[in-house]
């Protein structure tokens, strides 16, 4: 089982390059960058974790820029969006961004996607909240066509374009893994339908630990006729507890993501040092 780390990169946090080098040196496998283009002043969506929305949600950098810096500063570390808000992005431009960063990183990009929780943010991008799940699916299908076809076209309910030519094609073939975020069971079903991975948060109001639902997820995979290896599980949320880490590994989870504060090195590096010791214990 692998351990990755995520940070809301801001102008008051460690830089993406600085954190990426620290992660690679300590045995982490990946770095993840979330996305919010903005937060509407008048909010009509509650923060899913409850309470006030943390400041870093307003200040977070563009994930593709941050991850390009992280990839350029490292040799082995995977770089992933955690998550890219596909329903509110231009589909053709996002397809080119994914292919481009996959080349810049030498095939180290993981395309983590999510359908979003902030209705006002999404509406400002021209997508209605109620339609976001279908919009996301169509955009993933359309991007897959752009990545894999010499002349791509797509005609859906929300996404339509005539035949086009767009390069480069991704470094990874046929394309970087699309790792679908979302809670059980609906996010899991979306991952099974069109993803190459499922990435839920560990805790949600409906359950205290998603790891307990891994057998139910495997049952959904069986019903859909997809092997478990085709849709590996990454859990967002990793406690500094070797017993829980070993339990997750035994259940077949392939990766855990540590959520880091948007802070400078003096705060973050001691935490990474503790994790480095846990990573060594897992490897042993």
C-alpha positions in Angstrom: 0.0 0.0 0.0 1.2 3.4 -1.0 1.0 6.7 0.9 0.4 10.1 -0.8 -0.1 13.6 0.6 -2.3 16.5 -0.4 -2.0 20.2 0.3 -4.0 23.3 -0.7 -1.1 25.2 -2.2 -1.4 28.9 -1.4 0.9 31.9 -1.2 1.4 31.1 2.6 2.1 27.3 2.3 5.1 25.3 1.3 5.6 25.7 -2.5 4.6 22.7 -4.6 8.3 22.0 -5.6 9.4 22.2 -1.9 6.8 19.8 -0.7 7.2 17.5 -3.6 10.9 17.1 -2.9 10.3 16.5 0.8 7.7 13.8 0.0 9.9 12.0 -2.5 12.8 12.0 -0.1 10.7 10.4 2.6 9.2 7.6 0.5 5.7 9.0 -0.3 4.4 7.9 -3.7 2.4 10.9 -4.7 1.4 14.5 -4.2 -2.2 15.8 -4.7 -3.6 19.3 -5.3 -7.2 20.2 -4.9 -9.2 22.7 -6.9 -11.5 25.7 -6.4 -11.4 28.4 -9.0 -13.2 30.8 -6.5 -15.7 30.8 -3.7 -18.8 32.9 -4.3 -19.3 35.6 -1.7 -23.0 34.7 -1.2 -22.8 31.0 -0.4 -25.7 28.6 -0.9 -23.9 25.4 -0.3 -22.8 24.1 3.1 -19.3 22.9 3.6 -19.5 19.1 3.5 -17.1 18.7 6.5 -19.3 21.1 8.5 -18.5 24.4 10.1 -16.9 27.4 8.5 -15.1 27.0 5.1 -11.3 27.1 5.8 -9.4 30.0 4.4 -7.3 27.9 2.0 -10.4 27.1 -0.1 -10.5 30.7 -1.1 -6.8 30.9 -1.8 -5.8 27.6 -3.4 -3.7 27.8 -6.5 -4.6 26.2 -9.9 -3.8 22.5 -9.5 -2.3 22.0 -12.9 0.2 24.8 -12.4 1.1 23.6 -8.9 1.5 20.0 -10.0 3.7 21.0 -13.0 6.1 22.6 -10.5 6.0 19.5 -8.3 6.7 17.2 -11.3 9.6 19.4 -12.5 11.2 19.2 -9.0 11.1 15.4 -8.7 12.0 12.2 -10.5 9.6 9.5 -9.3 6.8 11.2 -7.4 3.4 10.8 -9.0 1.3 14.0 -9.2 -2.5 14.0 -9.0 -5.5 16.3 -9.0 -7.4 15.8 -5.8 -9.8 16.6 -7.2 -10.3 18.4 -10.5 -13.8 19.8 -10.7 -14.6 18.5 -14.2 -18.3 19.7 -14.4 -17.1 23.3 -14.3 -14.2 23.1 -16.7 -14.0 23.5 -20.4 -13.7 19.9 -21.7 -11.4 20.5 -24.7 -9.0 22.7 -22.8 -8.9 20.3 -19.8 -8.2 17.3 -22.1 -5.2 19.3 -23.4 -4.0 20.2 -19.9 -4.2 16.5 -18.8 -2.2 15.3 -21.8 0.3 18.1 -21.4 1.1 17.6 -17.8 1.3 13.8 -18.4 4.1 14.6 -20.9 5.8 17.1 -18.8 5.9 14.7 -15.9 7.0 11.7 -18.0 3.8 9.8 -17.4 3.4 10.5 -13.7 0.0 12.2 -13.7 -3.1 10.8 -11.9 -6.4 12.4 -13.0 -8.4 12.6 -9.8 -11.8 14.1 -10.5 -14.9 15.1 -8.6 -18.3 16.5 -9.3 -18.3 19.3 -6.7 -20.3 20.5 -3.8 -20.4 24.3 -4.2 -23.5 25.1 -6.3 -22.6 28.8 -6.6 -19.1 28.2 -7.8 -20.4 25.7 -10.4 -23.2 28.1 -11.6 -20.7 30.8 -12.2 -19.0 28.4 -14.7 -22.3 27.8 -16.5 -23.2 24.4 -15.0 -26.3 23.8 -13.0 -25.7 21.8 -9.8 -28.5 19.4 -10.5 -27.0 18.3 -13.8 -23.4 18.0 -12.6 -23.1 14.2 -12.5 -24.3 13.7 -16.0 -22.1 16.6 -17.2 -19.1 15.0 -15.5 -19.7 11.7 -17.2 -20.1 13.2 -20.6 -17.0 15.3 -20.2 -14.9 12.3 -19.2 -16.3 10.4 -22.2 -15.5 13.3 -24.4 -12.0 13.7 -23.1 -11.4 10.0 -23.6 -12.3 10.4 -27.2 -9.9 13.4 -27.6 -7.1 11.4 -25.9 -7.5 8.2 -27.9 -8.9 9.1 -31.4 -7.1 10.8 -34.2 -10.3 12.7 -35.1 -12.5 13.0 -32.1 -16.2 14.0 -31.9 -18.8 13.8 -29.2 -22.6 14.4 -29.2 -24.2 14.3 -25.7 -26.9 16.1 -23.9 -24.6 18.7 -22.4 -21.3 18.2 -24.3 -21.1 18.4 -28.1 -18.4 19.1 -30.6 -17.8 18.3 -34.2 -14.7 16.2 -35.3 -11.5 17.8 -34.2 -7.8 17.1 -34.0 -6.1 17.8 -30.7 -2.5 16.9 -29.6 -0.5 15.8 -27.9 -2.0 12.5 -27.0 -1.2 11.5 -23.4 2.1 10.0 -22.5 0.4 7.1 -20.7 -1.6 4.9 -23.0 -4.4 5.0 -23.5 -4.6 7.9 -21.0 -3.8 8.7 -17.3 -6.0 6.8 -14.9 -9.3 8.6 -14.2 -9.7 8.3 -10.4 -13.3 9.2 -9.4 -13.9 10.8 -6.1 -17.2 10.5 -4.2 -19.0 8.8 -1.4 -20.5 5.4 -1.2 -22.6 4.2 -3.0 -23.1 6.8 -5.7 -19.4 7.9 -6.1 -18.5 4.2 -6.1 -20.9 3.5 -8.9 -19.6 6.4 -11.0 -16.1 5.1 -10.6 -17.1 1.6 -11.7 -19.0 3.0 -14.7 -16.2 5.2 -16.2 -13.2 5.3 -13.9 -9.9 3.5 -13.3 -10.0 4.1 -9.6 -12.3 5.1 -6.7 -11.2 7.8 -4.2 -13.6 8.4 -1.3 -13.0 10.4 1.8 -12.5 8.2 4.8 -15.3 9.8 6.9 -18.7 11.1 5.7 -22.0 11.8 7.5 -23.3 8.4 6.3 -20.4 6.4 7.7 -17.5 6.7 10.1 -14.9 4.9 8.0 -15.3 4.0 4.4 -12.9 1.1 4.8 -15.8 -0.9 6.3 -17.6 -0.6 2.9 -14.8 -2.1 0.8 -16.6 -5.5 0.7 -19.8 -3.7 -0.6 -17.7 -2.0 -3.2 -16.2 -5.3 -4.3 -19.8 -6.6 -4.6 -20.7 -3.7 -6.9 -17.6 -4.5 -9.0 -18.7 -8.1 -9.4 -22.2 -7.1 -10.4 -20.7 -4.8 -13.1 -18.2 -7.5 -14.3 -15.2 -5.4 -13.5 -12.1 -6.9 -11.8 -11.1 -5.3 -8.5 -7.7 -4.6 -10.1 -9.3 -2.3 -12.7 -10.8 0.0 -10.1 -8.3 0.3 -7.2 -9.3 2.1 -4.0 -7.5 5.2 -2.7 -8.8 6.5 0.6 -8.5 10.3 1.3 -7.7 10.5 5.0 -4.9 8.6 6.7 -4.4 8.5 10.5 -1.0 8.2 12.1 -1.9 4.7 13.4 0.0 1.7 12.1 -2.8 -0.7 13.1 -5.3 1.2 10.9 -2.8 1.4 8.1 -2.2 -2.3 8.2 -5.9 -3.0 8.3 -6.5 -0.8 5.2 -3.7 -2.6 3.4 -5.2 -6.0 4.3 -8.5 -4.9 2.9 -6.9 -4.2 -0.5 -6.7 -0.4 -0.4 -3.9 0.6 -2.7 -3.2 4.1 -1.4 -4.0 6.4 1.5 -3.8 10.2 1.2 -2.5 12.3 4.1 -4.2 15.8 4.3 -1.6 18.4 5.2 -2.3 22.0 6.4 -1.5 24.9 4.1 1.6 25.8 6.1 5.3 26.4 5.9 8.0 23.8 6.2 8.6 24.3 9.9 5.1 23.0 10.5 4.9 20.3 7.8 8.3 18.7 7.8 8.1 17.2 11.4 4.8 15.6 10.3 6.4 14.2 7.2 9.2 12.8 9.3 6.7 10.9 11.4 5.0 9.5 8.3 8.4 8.5 6.9 8.8 6.2 9.8 5.4 4.7 9.3 6.1 4.2 5.6 9.2 2.3 6.6 7.2 0.1 8.9 4.7 -0.7 6.3 7.4 -1.6 3.8 9.0 -3.9 6.4 
